[in-house]
């Protein structure tokens, strides 16, 4: 963890040192401009500032309570020739965030002149500055909070002895067996359309006394199964905690639970703004509370007293000084009472909910710091760093993990930390040491049987089965125009579900881009786009306007290297058909990571690497290949150099599979047809 923190901090500084204010604001790392609407003295005599941003700047951001932040000025002389790393700042910690306002507890006992020169203070204009003319902004600085919470969680787990946390630790790490009670006929209450393997997984969760794992390969309905398991659990328990490593995964679970009528509260900032999500945030719950109006009135009165105490008067004598002191004392008392009332309302809201959702680090939120849970659920656990998982686990008596350790691993920035074990997840450790804790979902609803086949054999012991609704779902089944006569060789028709175009012997050599330490292969990129245009040619014919089931075809183009992605995006402009799809947002280009959790009708992958040494770099991470290939619903198109790729056993097996289903061809064949 220390190695990872050091590397993360170094990369953060490098990435943001030269980024513009506009770019940092787009990333959610900066509020700009801001004005100072209130100044108080906090603990230890340090200045506490209330900062406000313009209403039209209320976009998504990453500011949260406990985050480290720094106030800066963009005025010439303070930032004109200074980089973000050496300009003067006032550092502090965010202690409250409310829509377009936040509180910053600074490390200063007095503000420097450049702060007062750049903003509006106490409702009056300083040096002719206005809200729109403010030169102040606030940046998030390196996130120490996550590392602090993970380190504290690890310390607690290592020190645990004779308590429930110690027992869970020993079960997860294989030191003691996981226990399950005998299933009962009435274990499952809620009716559902789950298949047999999904129902078995839900029963497994219900009967687990320590740990249960839902292993969900691509397209098998893991989220649906997990939601059903949560429903069955809250029938027996008062309240459960549901976590995931990413905000997107937490948002999805929150939406799915809300759709099923669950009383759910989402802690933290939702990453996707929707009415449904906003309605289930803690802020929304507090605002809907019967005491909210009273608290709001108290804060308004406190603000009025504070403003009155700051008004300019002509005669400033003893009585005026006493009146001002009384107003300040009243404002402070009212603010304290409002804060106490808000804490009461927060606890009252959380007391009545069935499910609390948050990120792993969000489980340390002070609003739930005092709460315990009988069951803790962690989704996408195979993508979560182990130290992060221990934060919510420490709050529970029982644990349910969901994920797939054959898909993307957690992101680890330090290669040394990864080699020394940080990339190995708690999910993997438990499923390897306690295989009886896991139930795998075996029916997939996403892809054609031929697209599924190789991954099933290579990663899932050949146990995956394509549901009848997708078993033969190729492009021809999607649109009858793909059955029309066309110029393609009939052996390699667009409705062929899996196709590998081999560039071996064509001289399509990769190009190293030293500046970005990336790799491109322009000729391979052009070949992939040309073949994609060929595949889509039948769609240029008119479709049946009376077909109500006709929906737009979606395409994903994947490359393992950023340089190849950039080249593809530029080259797309030369293809009228593909560029039009790009503008319609029906075609997207990105890395495997950007497609995690998504699916497309057609997935086209350029494998890029082609060199005499047989070096394949990122491609040796076969889990990424598994993710990339299983994003496809109806057509998987792969382009690569077998002479380079087949130095690795994975690609030897992949090509043998493709040849077995009749999908192998050479670039020379494609060139002749074109």
Residue pairs with C-beta under 8 A, 6 or more apart in sequence:
1 147
1 150
1 151
1 154
1 387
1 417
1 422
3 414
3 416
3 417
3 420
3 422
4 412
4 413
4 414
4 417
4 422
5 147
6 414
7 413
7 414
7 417
8 142
8 147
8 413
8 414
9 142
11 413
12 142
12 143
13 85
13 142
16 24
16 29
16 84
16 139
17 83
17 84
17 85
18 83
18 84
19 27
19 84
21 30
21 32
21 74
21 137
24 30
24 139
25 31
25 32
25 57
25 59
27 62
28 59
28 60
28 61
28 62
28 63
29 61
29 62
29 139
29 140
30 137
30 138
30 139
30 140
31 51
31 53
31 57
31 61
31 63
31 102
31 137
31 138
32 53
32 57
32 74
32 136
32 137
32 138
33 53
33 54
33 74
33 131
33 132
33 133
33 134
33 135
33 136
33 137
34 51
34 52
34 53
34 71
34 119
34 134
34 136
34 137
34 138
35 51
35 52
35 119
35 120
35 121
35 131
35 134
35 136
36 49
36 50
36 51
36 115
36 119
36 120
36 121
36 122
36 136
37 50
37 51
37 52
37 101
37 120
37 122
37 123
38 49
38 50
38 122
38 306
39 47
39 48
39 49
39 50
39 111
39 121
39 122
40 47
40 48
40 50
41 47
41 48
42 48
42 105
43 105
45 109
46 105
46 106
46 107
46 108
46 109
47 106
47 108
47 109
47 110
47 111
48 95
48 103
48 104
48 105
48 106
49 71
49 92
49 103
49 104
49 106
50 101
50 102
50 103
51 71
51 101
51 102
51 103
51 104
51 136
51 138
52 100
52 101
52 131
53 100
53 101
54 100
54 131
54 132
55 100
57 100
58 99
58 100
60 269
60 271
60 273
61 269
62 140
62 269
63 69
63 94
63 97
63 102
63 138
63 140
64 94
64 97
64 268
64 269
65 94
65 95
65 96
65 97
65 365
65 366
66 93
66 94
66 145
67 93
67 94
67 140
67 143
67 145
68 91
68 92
68 93
68 94
68 140
68 141
68 142
68 143
68 144
68 145
69 91
69 92
69 93
69 94
69 104
69 138
69 139
69 140
69 141
70 89
70 90
70 91
70 92
70 138
70 139
70 141
71 89
71 90
71 92
71 104
71 106
71 115
71 136
71 137
71 138
72 78
72 79
72 84
72 87
72 88
72 89
72 90
72 136
72 137
72 138
72 139
73 79
73 87
73 88
73 114
73 115
73 117
73 118
73 135
73 136
73 137
74 118
74 135
74 136
74 137
75 114
75 117
75 118
75 135
78 87
78 88
78 114
78 118
78 135
79 87
82 88
84 139
88 112
88 114
89 139
90 104
90 106
90 107
90 108
90 111
90 112
90 115
91 106
91 107
91 141
92 104
92 105
92 106
92 107
93 104
93 105
94 102
94 103
94 104
94 105
95 103
95 104
95 105
96 102
96 103
97 103
98 283
102 138
104 138
115 136
116 126
117 126
117 127
117 129
117 135
118 129
118 134
118 135
118 136
119 126
119 129
119 134
119 135
119 136
120 126
120 129
120 130
120 131
120 134
122 307
122 310
123 307
123 310
124 310
129 135
145 361
146 361
146 388
149 361
149 364
149 391
150 361
150 385
150 387
150 388
150 390
150 391
151 387
153 387
153 388
153 390
153 391
153 394
154 387
154 390
156 165
156 390
156 394
157 165
157 169
157 390
157 393
157 394
160 166
160 169
164 397
165 393
165 394
167 176
167 210
168 210
168 211
168 393
168 396
168 399
169 175
170 176
171 177
171 178
171 210
171 211
171 430
171 434
172 211
172 399
172 426
172 429
172 430
172 434
173 429
173 430
173 433
174 429
174 430
174 433
174 434
177 434
177 436
178 208
178 209
178 210
178 211
178 434
178 436
178 437
179 208
179 209
179 210
180 204
180 207
180 208
180 209
180 436
181 207
181 209
182 207
183 203
183 206
183 207
187 203
187 206
187 207
187 232
188 199
188 202
188 203
188 206
188 232
189 232
189 235
190 228
190 231
190 232
190 235
192 199
192 228
194 202
194 221
194 224
194 225
194 228
195 221
195 443
197 220
197 439
197 440
197 441
197 442
197 443
198 220
198 221
198 224
198 225
198 228
198 441
198 443
200 439
201 214
201 225
201 229
201 439
201 440
201 441
202 225
202 228
202 229
202 232
204 212
204 214
204 439
205 212
205 214
205 229
205 232
205 233
205 400
206 229
206 232
206 233
206 236
208 398
208 400
208 437
209 398
210 398
210 399
211 398
211 399
211 400
211 401
211 430
211 434
211 437
212 399
212 400
212 401
212 437
212 439
213 381
213 400
213 401
213 402
213 427
213 430
213 431
213 437
213 438
213 439
214 222
214 225
214 226
214 229
214 400
214 401
214 402
214 403
214 438
214 439
214 441
215 403
215 404
215 405
215 431
215 438
215 439
215 440
215 441
216 222
216 223
216 225
216 226
216 402
216 403
216 404
216 440
216 441
217 404
217 406
217 440
217 441
217 444
217 455
217 456
217 459
217 460
217 464
217 630
218 404
218 407
218 444
218 446
218 447
218 455
218 626
218 627
218 630
218 631
219 444
219 445
219 446
219 447
219 452
219 599
219 630
220 441
220 442
220 443
220 444
220 445
220 464
221 441
221 443
221 445
222 379
222 402
222 403
222 404
222 441
223 252
223 253
223 256
223 379
224 256
225 402
225 441
226 253
226 377
226 379
226 400
226 402
227 253
227 256
227 257
227 260
229 377
229 400
230 240
230 242
230 257
230 262
230 355
230 377
231 260
231 262
233 240
233 375
233 377
233 400
234 240
234 262
234 354
234 355
237 374
237 375
238 354
238 374
239 353
239 354
239 355
239 356
239 371
239 373
240 354
240 355
240 356
240 373
240 374
240 375
240 376
240 377
241 355
241 356
241 358
241 363
241 368
241 373
241 375
241 376
241 377
241 392
241 395
241 396
242 250
242 253
242 257
242 355
242 356
242 357
242 358
242 376
242 377
242 379
243 250
243 357
243 358
243 359
243 360
243 362
243 363
243 376
243 377
243 378
243 379
243 392
244 250
244 253
244 359
244 360
244 378
244 379
244 380
244 384
245 359
245 360
245 380
245 381
245 383
245 384
245 385
245 388
245 410
246 271
246 359
246 380
246 383
247 268
247 269
247 270
247 271
247 359
248 271
248 272
248 597
249 379
249 380
249 597
250 266
250 268
250 357
250 358
250 359
250 362
251 266
251 270
251 271
251 272
251 277
253 357
253 379
254 264
254 266
254 270
254 277
254 280
254 357
255 274
255 276
255 277
257 264
257 355
257 357
258 264
258 276
258 279
258 280
259 276
262 354
262 355
263 352
263 353
263 354
263 355
264 280
264 353
264 354
264 355
264 356
264 357
265 280
265 281
265 282
265 285
265 349
265 350
265 353
265 355
265 356
265 357
266 277
266 280
266 281
266 282
266 357
266 358
267 281
267 282
267 356
267 357
267 358
267 362
267 365
267 367
267 368
268 358
268 359
268 362
268 365
270 277
270 278
270 281
278 284
282 346
282 349
282 350
282 367
285 349
285 353
286 292
286 342
286 345
286 346
286 349
289 345
289 348
289 349
291 341
291 344
291 345
292 345
294 341
295 338
295 341
295 342
295 345
298 334
298 335
298 337
298 338
298 341
299 334
299 335
299 338
301 334
302 330
302 331
302 332
302 334
302 335
302 338
303 331
305 327
305 328
305 330
305 331
305 334
306 327
306 328
306 331
308 327
309 324
309 327
309 328
309 331
313 320
346 367
350 356
350 367
350 368
350 371
356 368
356 371
358 365
358 368
360 378
360 384
360 388
360 389
360 391
360 392
361 388
361 391
363 391
363 392
363 395
364 391
368 395
371 395
372 395
372 396
372 397
373 395
373 396
373 397
374 396
374 397
374 398
375 396
375 397
375 398
375 399
375 400
376 392
376 393
376 395
376 396
376 398
376 399
376 400
377 400
377 402
378 384
378 389
378 392
378 393
378 399
378 400
378 401
378 402
379 402
379 403
380 402
380 403
381 389
381 401
381 402
381 403
381 425
381 426
381 427
382 403
382 404
382 405
382 407
382 409
382 425
382 427
382 428
383 403
383 407
383 408
383 409
383 410
383 425
384 403
384 410
384 425
384 426
384 427
385 410
385 412
385 422
385 425
386 422
386 424
386 425
386 426
386 429
389 425
389 426
390 426
393 399
401 426
401 427
401 430
403 427
405 425
405 427
405 428
405 431
406 459
406 460
406 623
406 626
407 596
407 623
407 626
407 627
408 592
408 593
408 596
408 623
408 624
408 627
409 423
409 425
409 621
409 623
410 422
410 423
410 425
412 418
412 422
412 423
414 422
417 423
430 437
430 438
431 437
431 438
440 460
440 463
442 463
442 464
442 465
443 464
443 465
443 466
443 467
444 452
444 464
444 465
444 466
444 467
444 470
445 467
445 469
445 470
446 452
446 470
446 599
446 630
446 633
447 466
447 470
447 473
447 599
447 630
447 632
447 633
447 634
448 466
448 470
448 471
448 472
448 473
448 474
448 497
448 632
448 633
448 634
449 466
449 470
449 471
449 472
449 497
450 497
450 498
450 661
450 663
451 497
451 498
451 629
451 630
451 632
451 633
451 634
451 635
451 636
452 464
452 466
452 630
453 657
453 661
454 498
454 629
454 653
454 654
454 657
454 658
455 464
455 626
455 629
455 630
456 462
456 463
456 464
457 657
458 622
458 626
458 650
458 653
459 626
470 633
473 633
473 634
474 495
474 496
474 497
474 634
474 635
475 482
475 494
475 495
475 535
475 601
475 602
475 634
475 635
476 482
476 483
476 493
476 494
476 495
477 495
477 634
478 553
478 601
478 634
479 538
479 539
479 543
479 550
479 553
480 544
481 538
481 539
481 541
481 543
482 493
482 494
482 495
482 538
483 495
484 538
484 541
486 493
486 494
486 537
486 538
487 537
487 673
488 494
488 534
488 673
489 669
489 673
491 662
492 499
492 663
492 665
492 669
494 534
494 535
494 536
494 538
494 635
495 635
496 635
496 662
496 663
497 634
497 635
497 636
497 661
497 663
498 635
498 636
498 638
498 658
498 661
498 663
499 635
499 636
499 637
499 638
499 658
499 663
499 665
500 638
500 639
500 640
500 654
500 655
500 658
500 663
500 664
500 665
501 527
501 528
501 531
501 637
501 638
501 639
501 640
501 665
501 666
501 667
501 670
502 640
502 641
502 642
502 655
502 664
502 665
502 666
502 667
503 523
503 524
503 527
503 610
503 639
503 640
503 641
503 667
504 641
504 642
504 643
504 644
504 666
505 643
506 523
506 641
506 667
506 668
507 523
508 521
508 523
508 524
508 527
508 610
508 641
508 667
509 521
509 610
509 611
510 519
510 520
510 521
510 608
510 609
510 610
510 611
511 519
511 520
511 521
511 522
511 563
512 518
512 519
513 519
513 520
513 563
516 562
516 563
518 561
518 562
518 563
518 564
519 561
519 563
519 564
519 608
519 609
519 617
520 561
520 563
520 564
520 566
520 567
520 608
521 564
521 606
521 608
521 609
521 610
522 567
522 571
524 606
524 607
524 608
524 610
524 639
524 640
524 641
525 559
525 564
525 567
525 568
525 571
525 606
526 571
527 639
527 667
527 670
528 557
528 568
528 604
528 606
528 637
528 639
529 557
529 568
529 571
529 572
529 575
529 578
530 670
530 674
531 604
531 637
531 639
531 670
532 555
532 557
532 578
532 602
532 604
532 637
533 575
533 577
533 578
534 670
534 673
534 674
535 602
535 635
535 637
536 553
536 555
536 577
536 578
536 581
537 577
539 553
540 577
543 550
544 550
552 584
552 586
553 586
553 601
553 602
554 586
554 587
554 600
554 601
554 602
555 581
555 586
555 587
555 588
555 600
555 601
555 602
555 603
555 604
556 587
556 588
556 589
556 590
556 595
556 598
556 600
556 602
556 603
556 604
556 631
556 632
557 568
557 587
557 588
557 589
557 590
557 604
557 605
557 606
558 589
558 590
558 591
558 592
558 595
558 603
558 604
558 605
558 606
558 628
558 631
559 565
559 568
559 589
559 591
559 605
559 606
559 608
560 591
560 592
560 607
560 608
560 609
560 617
560 618
560 619
560 624
561 608
561 617
561 618
562 591
564 606
564 608
565 589
565 590
565 591
568 589
568 606
569 589
572 578
572 579
572 582
572 587
572 589
573 579
578 587
581 587
582 588
582 589
588 600
592 624
592 625
592 627
592 628
593 624
595 603
595 627
595 628
595 631
596 627
598 631
599 631
599 632
599 633
600 631
600 632
600 633
601 632
601 633
601 634
601 635
602 632
602 634
602 635
602 636
602 637
603 628
603 629
603 631
603 632
603 635
603 636
603 637
604 637
604 638
604 639
605 628
605 629
605 636
605 637
605 638
605 639
606 639
606 640
607 619
607 638
607 639
607 640
607 641
607 645
608 640
609 615
609 616
609 617
609 619
609 640
609 641
609 644
609 645
610 640
610 641
610 643
610 644
611 644
614 643
614 644
614 647
615 644
616 644
616 645
616 647
616 648
616 651
618 624
619 625
619 645
619 648
619 651
620 648
620 650
622 650
625 650
625 654
629 636
629 638
638 658
639 667
640 651
642 651
642 655
645 651
645 655
646 652
646 655
655 664
658 664
